[in-house]
Amino acid sequence: MSILDDAVGLAKLPLQLAETANILLTTDDAVIGSTPKDVVWTHRKSTLHRYRSRGRRHAIPVVLVFALINRPQIFDLRPGNSFVEYLLGEGFDVYLVDWGSPDDEDADMGLEAYVCDELHWALREVRRSSGSEQLSVVGWCIGAALTAMYLTRDAKKEKPWVKNAVLLTMPVDTDGCLYTTWLRRDTFDVNTVADTFPAIPGWMVDVNNKMMKPVANFVVTPRRVLDNVRAGDHRREAYQSMAKWVADNPAFPARAYREWVTWMYKENRFVHGRIELRGERVDLHDIVEPSLLVVTADADHIAPRAATVPFLDLVSSDDVSHYDRRGGHIGLMAGSKAKKEVWPDIGKWLTERSDKDSFRGPMPM
């Protein structure tokens, strides 16, 4: 690079720094979760939304279930990069379970309330409004674990509701996970935290998550924005939509937080069938009928592949598939490559298992 090039670069730097600051400081202006939807049902803080496909071809609707931390808009991040938008284009009606923003009055909400009440009632309303007796459920992260817990109960119905389940980046056997290294220490007292906060502030959970990769989260990400601005290939919408989603952290009800940390990480109960909900043991062997697709990400530091794959040997279903794809815990489904490398495989898998035999009467509009 010549001296002239260096001089030109330095001359441009103030404008590039200003543009970078503008991108970082106007993140809240980004529009996320913009696909049109209807409210079908609400209870406490939970809401069930319905997205209607203009070219519906499949009788069995798809229900999306996300974690109790962060917001489910990650399924519908922005136009052109929305899994909801993709499914609608593939001819599925789509429903989304939004856990809302719990506060202190929800301190009593435990995992059993989310699995046995909120998720169960939401699926009941999907069956009612869609006209389909059977459903496909896509769970992600904690949402995948809650879905799997629900499947053990669904199996006890005379006619189970869930025909297909897609489980994304799901923690099952947490021994060896970074979360476990932190949370299983005697110096971390989950009871003190849960007793102090009726609803664990979202920002506390967010900071803890970011400290798993502190340099990447606090240094590399903003530096990458500047590098992209200087290179002339920055994508304001892509960065801002993701950054806005990352920053929106609902509170975690104290009882659910205590149970999640204790059962999943301190005691690793899930994989060993030692969780009980409303007096019934959560035994993954009970999952017999639904078709199952488990998706792991090769760079997932939150629910690494090794923490998920034991699930494959525990369930009793005859139709179990496993896709291991490139990406991280969130990038797997929301990254720039997801719509070409992950979504089509999930869509094809669902299409092959979404016939019209389970449909009651004419297809509703």
Buried (B, 14 or more C-beta within 10 A) or exposed (E): EEEEEEEEEEEEEEEBEEBBBEBBEEBEEBEBBBBEBEEBBEEBBBBBBBBBBEEBEBBBBBBBBBBBBBBBBBBBBBEEBBBBBBBBEBBBBBBBBBBBBBEEEBBEBBBBBBBBBBBBBBBEBBBEBBBBBBBBBBBBBBBBBBBBBBBBBBBEEEEBBBBBBBBBBBBBBBEEBEBBEBBBEEEEEBEEBBEEBBBBEBEBBBEBBBEBBEEEBEEEBBEEBBBBBBEEEBEBBBBBBBBBBBBBBBBBBBBBBBBBBBBBBBBBBBBEBEBEBEEBEBBBEBBEBBBBBBBBBEEBBBBBBBBBBBBBEBBEBEEBEBBEBBBBBBBBBBBEEBBEBBBEBBBEBBBEBBEEEBBEEEBBE
